[in-house]
Amino acid sequence: MATHDGDRVVALSRQLTQAHHELRRRLGEIRTNIGHRRLADDTLLTHCLAFCAALTSHHRGEDDGMFSQLLRERPDLAGTVAKLVEDHGLISSILSRVGELANRAAGSDGPALQAIGRELDGLAAIMESHFSYEERTIGAALDGGTPDPDWPERVFGFGGA
């Protein structure tokens, strides 16, 4: 199944891949800026927290919408979805740590940013594995048909973040 994006039809799997690409890009930018301290610390922390909110929104949209609908159509994907939801829990824990570190780092010095950088490095590795697995395992199912999905904006739009 495909959805309309302006005047063109875009497959749901492609939209998922594009959303993942955007999240990877945002995280990469934050990691680069932390490593080089290119932005004022408070601005950098604001970007970091906005990224955390965007990734959380994306995963909540998947858990509450996309996965539920997929499982109604494709119960054979239950094991795959369970693995992805488990990954979301792990990622959520990392995002909580990043948020705590960011809140403590406000007005702090380099070591606080370094701690956030280390967490984000680990997050990047987990995200890459998770996104690749998700795209491989459920991409075809998404394009195979989910009638009138109501979840794409939550999954692909990051809740406006």
BAKOL-946815 format. One record per atom (N, C-alpha, C): atom name; x, y, z. Coordinates in steps of 0.1 Angstrom, whole numbers, plus 5000, padded with zeros to 4 digits. Each point is the difference from the previous one (the first is absolute). Layout:
N
{bamar CA, {X, Y, Z}}
...
***
This chain:
161
{bamar N, {5008, 4988, 5000}}
{bamar CA, {4992, 5012, 5000}}
{bamar C, {5009, 5012, 5000}}
{bamar N, {4995, 5011, 4994}}
{bamar CA, {5008, 5012, 4999}}
{bamar C, {4991, 5011, 5005}}
{bamar N, {5007, 5011, 5004}}
{bamar CA, {4992, 5012, 5005}}
{bamar C, {5005, 5011, 4991}}
{bamar N, {4991, 5011, 4999}}
{bamar CA, {5003, 5011, 4992}}
{bamar C, {5009, 5010, 5007}}
{bamar N, {5010, 5005, 4994}}
{bamar CA, {5009, 5010, 5006}}
{bamar C, {5000, 5011, 4989}}
{bamar N, {4991, 5010, 5002}}
{bamar CA, {4999, 5010, 4989}}
{bamar C, {4993, 4993, 4988}}
{bamar N, {5006, 5001, 4988}}
{bamar CA, {4994, 4994, 4988}}
{bamar C, {5006, 4987, 4997}}
{bamar N, {5010, 4995, 5008}}
{bamar CA, {5006, 4987, 4997}}
{bamar C, {4996, 4990, 5010}}
{bamar N, {5001, 4988, 4996}}
{bamar CA, {4997, 4989, 5009}}
{bamar C, {5013, 4994, 5006}}
{bamar N, {5000, 4999, 5013}}
{bamar CA, {5013, 4996, 5006}}
{bamar C, {4996, 4987, 5009}}
{bamar N, {5007, 4990, 4997}}
{bamar CA, {4998, 4987, 5008}}
{bamar C, {5003, 5003, 5015}}
{bamar N, {4993, 4993, 5008}}
{bamar CA, {5002, 5001, 5015}}
{bamar C, {5014, 4996, 5004}}
{bamar N, {5005, 4990, 4993}}
{bamar CA, {5014, 4995, 5004}}
{bamar C, {5010, 5011, 4997}}
{bamar N, {4997, 5007, 4989}}
{bamar CA, {5010, 5011, 4996}}
{bamar C, {4998, 5012, 5010}}
{bamar N, {4988, 5003, 5004}}
{bamar CA, {4998, 5010, 5010}}
{bamar C, {5007, 4996, 5013}}
{bamar N, {4999, 4988, 5004}}
{bamar CA, {5007, 4995, 5012}}
{bamar C, {5015, 5002, 4999}}
{bamar N, {5006, 4996, 4989}}
{bamar CA, {5014, 5002, 4997}}
{bamar C, {5004, 5015, 5001}}
{bamar N, {4992, 5008, 4994}}
{bamar CA, {5002, 5014, 5000}}
{bamar C, {5000, 5006, 5014}}
{bamar N, {4990, 4995, 5008}}
{bamar CA, {5000, 5005, 5014}}
{bamar C, {5012, 4996, 5008}}
{bamar N, {5004, 4987, 4998}}
{bamar CA, {5012, 4995, 5006}}
{bamar C, {5013, 5008, 4996}}
{bamar N, {5000, 5003, 4987}}
{bamar CA, {5012, 5008, 4995}}
{bamar C, {5000, 5014, 5007}}
{bamar N, {4989, 5006, 5001}}
{bamar CA, {4999, 5013, 5007}}
{bamar C, {5004, 4999, 5014}}
{bamar N, {4996, 4990, 5007}}
{bamar CA, {5004, 4998, 5014}}
{bamar C, {5015, 4998, 5001}}
{bamar N, {5006, 4992, 4991}}
{bamar CA, {5014, 4997, 5000}}
{bamar C, {5008, 5014, 4997}}
{bamar N, {4994, 5008, 4991}}
{bamar CA, {5007, 5013, 4997}}
{bamar C, {5000, 5009, 5012}}
{bamar N, {4989, 5001, 5007}}
{bamar CA, {4999, 5008, 5011}}
{bamar C, {5009, 4996, 5011}}
{bamar N, {5001, 4987, 5003}}
{bamar CA, {5009, 4995, 5010}}
{bamar C, {5014, 5002, 4996}}
{bamar N, {5004, 4998, 4987}}
{bamar CA, {5013, 5002, 4996}}
{bamar C, {5005, 5015, 5001}}
{bamar N, {4990, 5009, 4997}}
{bamar CA, {5003, 5014, 5002}}
{bamar C, {5003, 5004, 5015}}
{bamar N, {4992, 4994, 5009}}
{bamar CA, {5002, 5003, 5014}}
{bamar C, {5013, 4994, 5005}}
{bamar N, {5003, 4988, 4996}}
{bamar CA, {5013, 4994, 5004}}
{bamar C, {5012, 5008, 4995}}
{bamar N, {4999, 5004, 4987}}
{bamar CA, {5011, 5009, 4995}}
{bamar C, {5001, 5013, 5008}}
{bamar N, {4989, 5006, 5003}}
{bamar CA, {5001, 5013, 5007}}
{bamar C, {5005, 4998, 5014}}
{bamar N, {4996, 4989, 5007}}
{bamar CA, {5005, 4997, 5013}}
{bamar C, {5015, 4998, 5000}}
{bamar N, {5004, 4992, 4990}}
{bamar CA, {5014, 4997, 4999}}
{bamar C, {5009, 5012, 4997}}
{bamar N, {4994, 5010, 4993}}
{bamar CA, {5008, 5012, 4997}}
{bamar C, {4995, 5012, 5007}}
{bamar N, {4990, 4998, 5009}}
{bamar CA, {4994, 5011, 5007}}
{bamar C, {4998, 5012, 4992}}
{bamar N, {4993, 4997, 4988}}
{bamar CA, {4997, 5011, 4991}}
{bamar C, {4989, 5010, 5003}}
{bamar N, {4991, 4995, 5009}}
{bamar CA, {4989, 5009, 5004}}
{bamar C, {5002, 5004, 5014}}
{bamar N, {4993, 5010, 5005}}
{bamar CA, {5000, 5003, 5014}}
{bamar C, {4994, 4988, 5007}}
{bamar N, {5005, 4997, 5012}}
{bamar CA, {4996, 4988, 5007}}
{bamar C, {4984, 5000, 5001}}
{bamar N, {4994, 5011, 5004}}
{bamar CA, {4986, 4999, 5002}}
{bamar C, {4992, 4998, 4987}}
{bamar N, {5005, 5005, 4989}}
{bamar CA, {4994, 4997, 4987}}
{bamar C, {5002, 4986, 4996}}
{bamar N, {5012, 4995, 5002}}
{bamar CA, {5003, 4986, 4997}}
{bamar C, {4991, 4990, 5008}}
{bamar N, {4998, 5004, 5013}}
{bamar CA, {4992, 4991, 5009}}
{bamar C, {4985, 5001, 4995}}
{bamar N, {4996, 5012, 4996}}
{bamar CA, {4986, 5001, 4994}}
{bamar C, {4998, 4991, 4988}}
{bamar N, {5010, 5000, 4991}}
{bamar CA, {4999, 4992, 4988}}
{bamar C, {5000, 4985, 5004}}
{bamar N, {5008, 4996, 5010}}
{bamar CA, {5001, 4987, 5005}}
{bamar C, {4986, 4995, 5006}}
{bamar N, {4994, 5009, 5008}}
{bamar CA, {4987, 4996, 5006}}
{bamar C, {4989, 5000, 4989}}
{bamar N, {5001, 5008, 4990}}
{bamar CA, {4990, 5000, 4989}}
{bamar C, {5002, 4987, 4992}}
{bamar N, {5012, 4996, 4998}}
{bamar CA, {5002, 4987, 4993}}
{bamar C, {4994, 4988, 5008}}
{bamar N, {5003, 5000, 5013}}
{bamar CA, {4994, 4990, 5009}}
{bamar C, {4985, 4999, 4999}}
{bamar N, {4994, 5012, 5000}}
{bamar CA, {4985, 5001, 4999}}
{bamar C, {4996, 4994, 4986}}
{bamar N, {5007, 5003, 4990}}
{bamar CA, {4996, 4996, 4986}}
{bamar C, {5001, 4985, 4999}}
{bamar N, {5011, 4994, 5005}}
{bamar CA, {5002, 4985, 5000}}
{bamar C, {4989, 4993, 5008}}
{bamar N, {4997, 5006, 5012}}
{bamar CA, {4990, 4994, 5009}}
{bamar C, {4986, 5001, 4993}}
{bamar N, {4997, 5011, 4993}}
{bamar CA, {4987, 5001, 4993}}
{bamar C, {4999, 4990, 4989}}
{bamar N, {5011, 4998, 4993}}
{bamar CA, {5001, 4990, 4989}}
{bamar C, {4997, 4986, 5005}}
{bamar N, {5007, 4996, 5011}}
{bamar CA, {4998, 4987, 5005}}
{bamar C, {4986, 4998, 5006}}
{bamar N, {4995, 5010, 5007}}
{bamar CA, {4986, 4999, 5005}}
{bamar C, {4990, 4998, 4989}}
{bamar N, {5002, 5007, 4989}}
{bamar CA, {4991, 4999, 4988}}
{bamar C, {5001, 4986, 4994}}
{bamar N, {5012, 4994, 5000}}
{bamar CA, {5001, 4986, 4996}}
{bamar C, {4994, 4991, 5009}}
{bamar N, {5003, 5001, 5013}}
{bamar CA, {4994, 4991, 5010}}
{bamar C, {4985, 5001, 5001}}
{bamar N, {4994, 5012, 5000}}
{bamar CA, {4986, 5002, 5002}}
{bamar C, {4992, 4999, 4987}}
{bamar N, {5006, 5001, 4989}}
{bamar CA, {4993, 5001, 4987}}
{bamar C, {5004, 4990, 4990}}
{bamar N, {5012, 5002, 4995}}
{bamar CA, {5005, 4992, 4989}}
{bamar C, {5001, 4985, 5003}}
{bamar N, {5006, 4997, 5012}}
{bamar CA, {5001, 4986, 5003}}
{bamar C, {4987, 4993, 5003}}
{bamar N, {4991, 5007, 5007}}
{bamar CA, {4987, 4995, 5003}}
{bamar C, {4993, 4996, 4987}}
{bamar N, {5000, 5009, 4991}}
{bamar CA, {4993, 4998, 4987}}
{bamar C, {5007, 4989, 4992}}
{bamar N, {5013, 5000, 5000}}
{bamar CA, {5007, 4989, 4993}}
{bamar C, {4997, 4987, 5005}}
{bamar N, {4999, 4999, 5014}}
{bamar CA, {4997, 4987, 5006}}
{bamar C, {4986, 4995, 4997}}
{bamar N, {4991, 5009, 4998}}
{bamar CA, {4986, 4996, 4996}}
{bamar C, {5000, 4994, 4986}}
{bamar N, {5008, 5006, 4992}}
{bamar CA, {5001, 4995, 4986}}
{bamar C, {5010, 4988, 4998}}
{bamar N, {5010, 5000, 5008}}
{bamar CA, {5011, 4991, 4999}}
{bamar C, {5004, 4994, 5013}}
{bamar N, {4992, 4991, 5006}}
{bamar CA, {5004, 4995, 5013}}
{bamar C, {5013, 4992, 5000}}
{bamar N, {5004, 4996, 4988}}
{bamar CA, {5013, 4993, 4999}}
{bamar C, {5012, 5008, 5004}}
{bamar N, {4998, 5013, 5001}}
{bamar CA, {5011, 5010, 5003}}
{bamar C, {5001, 5002, 5015}}
{bamar N, {4993, 4992, 5008}}
{bamar CA, {4999, 5003, 5015}}
{bamar C, {5014, 4999, 5006}}
{bamar N, {5009, 4991, 4996}}
{bamar CA, {5013, 4999, 5006}}
{bamar C, {5009, 5012, 4996}}
{bamar N, {4999, 5004, 4987}}
{bamar CA, {5007, 5011, 4995}}
{bamar C, {4996, 5013, 5008}}
{bamar N, {4987, 5002, 5001}}
{bamar CA, {4995, 5012, 5007}}
{bamar C, {5004, 4999, 5015}}
{bamar N, {5000, 4989, 5006}}
{bamar CA, {5004, 4999, 5014}}
{bamar C, {5015, 5004, 5002}}
{bamar N, {5008, 4996, 4990}}
{bamar CA, {5014, 5004, 5001}}
{bamar C, {5002, 5015, 4998}}
{bamar N, {4992, 5006, 4991}}
{bamar CA, {5001, 5014, 4997}}
{bamar C, {4995, 5008, 5013}}
{bamar N, {4989, 4995, 5006}}
{bamar CA, {4995, 5007, 5012}}
{bamar C, {5010, 4999, 5011}}
{bamar N, {5007, 4989, 5001}}
{bamar CA, {5010, 4998, 5010}}
{bamar C, {5012, 5010, 4998}}
{bamar N, {5003, 5002, 4987}}
{bamar CA, {5011, 5010, 4997}}
{bamar C, {4995, 5014, 5004}}
{bamar N, {4987, 5003, 4998}}
{bamar CA, {4995, 5013, 5003}}
{bamar C, {5002, 5002, 5015}}
{bamar N, {4998, 4990, 5008}}
{bamar CA, {5002, 5001, 5015}}
{bamar C, {5014, 5003, 5003}}
{bamar N, {5009, 4994, 4994}}
{bamar CA, {5015, 5002, 5002}}
{bamar C, {5003, 5014, 4996}}
{bamar N, {4995, 5004, 4988}}
{bamar CA, {5003, 5014, 4995}}
{bamar C, {4994, 5010, 5009}}
{bamar N, {4988, 4998, 5005}}
{bamar CA, {4994, 5009, 5009}}
{bamar C, {5008, 5002, 5013}}
{bamar N, {5006, 4989, 5005}}
{bamar CA, {5009, 5001, 5012}}
{bamar C, {5012, 5009, 4997}}
{bamar N, {5006, 4999, 4988}}
{bamar CA, {5011, 5008, 4997}}
{bamar C, {4995, 5015, 4998}}
{bamar N, {4989, 5002, 4994}}
{bamar CA, {4995, 5013, 4999}}
{bamar C, {4997, 5007, 5013}}
{bamar N, {4995, 4992, 5010}}
{bamar CA, {4998, 5005, 5013}}
{bamar C, {5013, 5005, 5007}}
{bamar N, {5011, 4991, 4998}}
{bamar CA, {5013, 5004, 5005}}
{bamar C, {5005, 5013, 4993}}
{bamar N, {4998, 5001, 4987}}
{bamar CA, {5005, 5011, 4993}}
{bamar C, {4992, 5013, 5005}}
{bamar N, {4987, 4998, 5002}}
{bamar CA, {4993, 5012, 5005}}
{bamar C, {5004, 5004, 5014}}
{bamar N, {5003, 4990, 5009}}
{bamar CA, {5005, 5003, 5013}}
{bamar C, {5014, 5007, 5000}}
{bamar N, {5008, 4995, 4991}}
{bamar CA, {5014, 5006, 4999}}
{bamar C, {4998, 5014, 4994}}
{bamar N, {4992, 5002, 4990}}
{bamar CA, {4998, 5013, 4994}}
{bamar C, {4995, 5010, 5010}}
{bamar N, {4990, 4996, 5008}}
{bamar CA, {4995, 5009, 5010}}
{bamar C, {5011, 5004, 5011}}
{bamar N, {5008, 4990, 5003}}
{bamar CA, {5011, 5003, 5010}}
{bamar C, {5011, 5009, 4993}}
{bamar N, {5002, 4998, 4987}}
{bamar CA, {5011, 5007, 4993}}
{bamar C, {4997, 5014, 4998}}
{bamar N, {4988, 5005, 5001}}
{bamar CA, {4997, 5014, 4997}}
{bamar C, {5009, 5008, 5009}}
{bamar N, {5008, 5009, 4994}}
{bamar CA, {5009, 5009, 5007}}
{bamar C, {5012, 4993, 5006}}
{bamar N, {5002, 4987, 4996}}
{bamar CA, {5012, 4992, 5004}}
{bamar C, {5011, 5001, 4990}}
{bamar N, {5010, 4993, 5002}}
{bamar CA, {5012, 5000, 4991}}
{bamar C, {5001, 4988, 4992}}
{bamar N, {5011, 4998, 4993}}
{bamar CA, {5003, 4990, 4990}}
{bamar C, {4997, 4986, 5005}}
{bamar N, {5004, 4995, 5012}}
{bamar CA, {4998, 4986, 5004}}
{bamar C, {4985, 4996, 4998}}
{bamar N, {4991, 5010, 5003}}
{bamar CA, {4986, 4996, 4999}}
{bamar C, {4996, 4998, 4986}}
{bamar N, {5005, 5008, 4991}}
{bamar CA, {4997, 4998, 4985}}
{bamar C, {5007, 4987, 4996}}
{bamar N, {5012, 4997, 5005}}
{bamar CA, {5006, 4987, 4996}}
{bamar C, {4992, 4988, 5004}}
{bamar N, {4994, 5001, 5012}}
{bamar CA, {4991, 4989, 5004}}
{bamar C, {4988, 4998, 4991}}
{bamar N, {4994, 5011, 4996}}
{bamar CA, {4989, 5000, 4991}}
{bamar C, {5005, 4994, 4986}}
{bamar N, {5012, 5004, 4996}}
{bamar CA, {5005, 4995, 4988}}
{bamar C, {5002, 4985, 5000}}
{bamar N, {5005, 4995, 5011}}
{bamar CA, {5001, 4985, 5001}}
{bamar C, {4987, 4993, 4999}}
{bamar N, {4990, 5005, 5007}}
{bamar CA, {4987, 4994, 4999}}
{bamar C, {4994, 5000, 4986}}
{bamar N, {5002, 5012, 4993}}
{bamar CA, {4996, 5001, 4986}}
{bamar C, {5007, 4991, 4991}}
{bamar N, {5013, 4997, 5002}}
{bamar CA, {5008, 4991, 4992}}
{bamar C, {4993, 4986, 5001}}
{bamar N, {4997, 4996, 5013}}
{bamar CA, {4994, 4987, 5001}}
{bamar C, {4986, 4999, 4994}}
{bamar N, {4993, 5011, 5002}}
{bamar CA, {4986, 5001, 4993}}
{bamar C, {5001, 4999, 4985}}
{bamar N, {5010, 5006, 4994}}
{bamar CA, {5001, 5000, 4986}}
{bamar C, {5002, 4985, 4995}}
{bamar N, {5009, 4993, 5007}}
{bamar CA, {5002, 4986, 4996}}
{bamar C, {4987, 4992, 5001}}
{bamar N, {4993, 5001, 5011}}
{bamar CA, {4988, 4993, 5002}}
{bamar C, {4989, 5004, 4990}}
{bamar N, {4999, 5013, 4998}}
{bamar CA, {4990, 5005, 4990}}
{bamar C, {5003, 4994, 4986}}
{bamar N, {5013, 5000, 4996}}
{bamar CA, {5003, 4995, 4987}}
{bamar C, {4996, 4985, 4998}}
{bamar N, {5003, 4992, 5010}}
{bamar CA, {4996, 4986, 5000}}
{bamar C, {4985, 4999, 5000}}
{bamar N, {4993, 5007, 5008}}
{bamar CA, {4986, 5000, 5001}}
{bamar C, {4993, 5004, 4987}}
{bamar N, {5004, 5012, 4995}}
{bamar CA, {4994, 5005, 4988}}
{bamar C, {5002, 4990, 4988}}
{bamar N, {5012, 4995, 4999}}
{bamar CA, {5003, 4991, 4989}}
{bamar C, {4991, 4987, 5001}}
{bamar N, {4999, 4995, 5012}}
{bamar CA, {4992, 4988, 5002}}
{bamar C, {4985, 5003, 4997}}
{bamar N, {4995, 5011, 5005}}
{bamar CA, {4987, 5004, 4998}}
{bamar C, {4997, 5002, 4985}}
{bamar N, {5008, 5006, 4993}}
{bamar CA, {4998, 5003, 4985}}
{bamar C, {5000, 4986, 4993}}
{bamar N, {5009, 4991, 5003}}
{bamar CA, {5001, 4987, 4994}}
{bamar C, {4988, 4991, 5003}}
{bamar N, {4996, 5000, 5012}}
{bamar CA, {4990, 4990, 5004}}
{bamar C, {4985, 5005, 4998}}
{bamar N, {4998, 5013, 5001}}
{bamar CA, {4986, 5003, 4998}}
{bamar C, {4997, 5009, 4988}}
{bamar N, {5010, 5004, 4993}}
{bamar CA, {4998, 5009, 4988}}
{bamar C, {4990, 4994, 4990}}
{bamar N, {5002, 4987, 4997}}
{bamar CA, {4991, 4994, 4990}}
{bamar C, {4986, 4999, 5005}}
{bamar N, {4999, 4997, 5013}}
{bamar CA, {4986, 4999, 5006}}
{bamar C, {4993, 5013, 5000}}
{bamar N, {5007, 5011, 5002}}
{bamar CA, {4994, 5013, 4999}}
{bamar C, {4994, 5003, 4987}}
{bamar N, {5008, 4997, 4989}}
{bamar CA, {4996, 5002, 4987}}
{bamar C, {4989, 4990, 4995}}
{bamar N, {5000, 4989, 5007}}
{bamar CA, {4990, 4990, 4996}}
{bamar C, {4986, 5003, 5004}}
{bamar N, {4997, 5010, 5008}}
{bamar CA, {4987, 5004, 5002}}
{bamar C, {4996, 5001, 5015}}
{bamar N, {4998, 5012, 5004}}
{bamar CA, {4994, 5003, 5012}}
{bamar C, {4989, 5010, 4997}}
{bamar N, {4987, 4996, 5001}}
{bamar CA, {4989, 5008, 4995}}
{bamar C, {4999, 5013, 5009}}
{bamar N, {4999, 5011, 4993}}
{bamar CA, {4998, 5013, 5006}}
{bamar C, {5007, 5002, 5013}}
{bamar N, {5013, 5000, 4999}}
{bamar CA, {5008, 5002, 5013}}
{bamar C, {4998, 5013, 5006}}
{bamar N, {4999, 5001, 5013}}
{bamar CA, {4998, 5012, 5007}}
{bamar C, {5013, 5004, 5007}}
{bamar N, {5010, 4993, 4999}}
{bamar CA, {5012, 5002, 5008}}
{bamar C, {5012, 5008, 4992}}
{bamar N, {5000, 5001, 4987}}
{bamar CA, {5012, 5006, 4993}}
{bamar C, {5005, 5013, 5006}}
{bamar N, {4991, 5009, 5003}}
{bamar CA, {5005, 5013, 5005}}
{bamar C, {5007, 4999, 5013}}
{bamar N, {4996, 4991, 5009}}
{bamar CA, {5007, 4998, 5012}}
{bamar C, {5014, 4993, 4998}}
{bamar N, {5001, 4991, 4990}}
{bamar CA, {5012, 4993, 4998}}
{bamar C, {5009, 5008, 4991}}
{bamar N, {4995, 5007, 4990}}
{bamar CA, {5009, 5007, 4991}}
{bamar C, {5001, 5015, 5003}}
{bamar N, {4991, 5005, 5008}}
{bamar CA, {5001, 5015, 5002}}
{bamar C, {5007, 5004, 5013}}
{bamar N, {5003, 4990, 5009}}
{bamar CA, {5007, 5002, 5012}}
{bamar C, {4993, 5010, 5010}}
{bamar N, {4986, 5000, 4998}}
{bamar CA, {4992, 5008, 5009}}
{bamar C, {5004, 5015, 4999}}
{bamar N, {5004, 5004, 4989}}
{bamar CA, {5003, 5014, 4998}}
{bamar C, {5014, 5004, 5006}}
{bamar N, {5007, 4991, 5005}}
{bamar CA, {5013, 5003, 5006}}
{bamar C, {5010, 5003, 4990}}
***
